Amino acid sequence: MLKDTENLIATKIIRANCPILIAETETGRQINVRLSRAQKHDPLFWQIITDILRERIWVPISKKRHQLVADGWLRPQPAMIAAVASDGIFDYNK
């Protein structure tokens, strides 16, 4: 299920040169994406960002802080509740 996107901006990465990350909104506005210290120094993070840039994937950033959203566009799934069936309820031969 999709999140309420009121606090998210859809962007695509247009420049990724460590430690600078620039994204562009659907309206063409350019935003400097704020990165954490860990993100700035993580080679795997930059490899993934380069892949996102190359594939032109849209990514969500927060409206207020202009940071990448860790959990993307989807809301967390609710916990699954195990169903318990009584004997014979699913016996289609009856």
N, C-alpha and C positions, 0 to 999 in steps of 0.2 A: 504494500500500500504506500502511496506517495505521501511525503511529509507535507505539512502546511508550508508553502514556500514564501510566506509573508516575510520571513527574515533571511531569505536566501536570494542571491543574484546568480543567474545563469551566465557563465563566462566561458570563454575558450582562451587557452594560453597562447600568447602571441610572441613572447620572448622569455627565454629561460637561460640566463647566464649567471651562474652562481656568484653572488648571493641574491641576484635580482630576478624577480618573477613578475611579469606583467601580463595581465589578462584583459580581454576586451568583452564588454557586455553586448547584448543583442542590439542595443541602440548605437554601438560604436564607441562608447566611452571607455577609455583606458584606465585601468586600476592597478596600482602597485599592490601586489599581494604581500601581506605581512607574514613572514616566516619565523618560526621558532629557531632558537639556537641549534637545537637538534636537527631540524630540517636543513638548515644551512650547511651543516657538516656531515650529512648523511649521503654517501655516494649512491645508495640504492634509491633514495628519494629522488635524486636528480636524474637517475636513469629512467625511473617511472615518469617523471615530469616530461622528459625528452620524448618518451613514447607517446604520451598524451598530446604533446605539441605536434608531433609528426602525424598522428592519426586525426587531429582536429576534434578531439572529444570535448564536449561541453562539461564543465565541472562547476559545482556549486561553491560559492564563497559567501561568508556571512556579510550582511549589509552593514552592520555597525563596525566590525573589526577588520573587515577585508582579509579574513583568513580562510584557508581551505577548510571545508567541512569534513571532519573525519569519517562520518557515517553516510555521506552521500545524500542521495535524493530520497531514499526509502526510510520509512519508520521501522524501528525494531519489530520483529515478529512477536506476537503474543506467545506466551508459553503454551505448548501443546498439552491438551488434556486427554489423557488416555481414556478411550471408551471401553466400557466393559459390557459385553453382550451375554445374555443368559443363554443357556443351552438351547439349540434348535432355532434361534431367531434368524440365523443366516443360512439355514438348511433349505436350499432351493429345490430339493428333491421331494419335499412334502407338499 
